[in-house]
Amino acid sequence: MAGAMREGVMTEADTCREFVTPRLIEAGWATEGHAIGEQRTFTDGRIMVSGGKVWRGKQKRADYLLFFDATFRWQWWRPRK
C-alpha cells in the first residue's frame, strides 16, 4: 500500500484494507461466532436452458460476506455506478 499511497492512488483493495475492514472489526464482526469473508463467490450461477443446451450464467460475488453464525450469512456489495 505504501507504493500506491506515494503515487496518490489507492486501489479498491487498499481502500477496503484501510477503511472498511477495520470498521467491521470494530463493530464486532471478527469476534467468536462471527466471520468476515472478503471477495467471495456466493452462487454457482443461474442455470440456463435454451434449445436443449444447458449452461451456467455468471457467478455472483460480494465484496464482503458477513457471517453471523454457521447458518446465517449477510452479503454486502460495493455500490456501483
C-alpha positions, 0 to 999 in steps of 0.5 A: 500500500505504501507504493500506491499511497506515494503515487496518490492512488489507492486501489479498491483493495487498499481502500477496503484494507484501510477503511472498511475492514477495520470498521467491521472489526470494530463493530464486532464482526471478527469476534467468536461466532462471527466471520468476515469473508472478503471477495467471495463467490456466493452462487454457482450461477443461474442455470440456463436452458435454451434449445436443449443446451444447458449452461451456467450464467455468471457467478455472483460475488460480494465484496464482503460476506458477513457471517453471523453464525454457521447458518446465517450469512449477510452479503454486502456489495460495493455500490456501483455506478 
